[in-house]
Amino acid sequence: MTTPTISARSPAAQAFVDGLARGVLRVQACEACSTVQSLARHACPRCGSPRLSWRNASGLGTVFALTQVRRAPTPEFRALVPYTLVLVDLDEGARVMGHAAEGLSIGDRVRAEFFEHDARPLLRFVPG
Ligand SMILES: [Zn+2]
């Protein structure tokens, strides 16, 4: 059995995944009201417009929450455990999840980095 890729599970997020592979953090924003989306969507949750586009983000933000993962969710992640995941409030307004450098705390300023694991581009936040 193969594990579905992020793009297979969520085609709306393909631009985000493509960005990670190119070393760019992208956020989806509404062209009608400029609301930045934390998750890839098909319509703006604020105004309902289907006109959403992707923008390059600075990669800078603040740690909102973090947790340590000790049990891999899939076999592909076993080599990484234990690892830390963070929710980061980007300066652009979106909240995104990524891996994290050790030693981060809630409220720390961070910046995005990118790495590849099991042929999959992933996001990691390090002290900014
Ligand atoms: Zn909108």
Residues whose N, C-alpha, C, O or C-beta is under 5 A from the ligand:
A	BS01	ZN	C30 A32 C33 S34 T35 C44 R46 C47 G48 S49
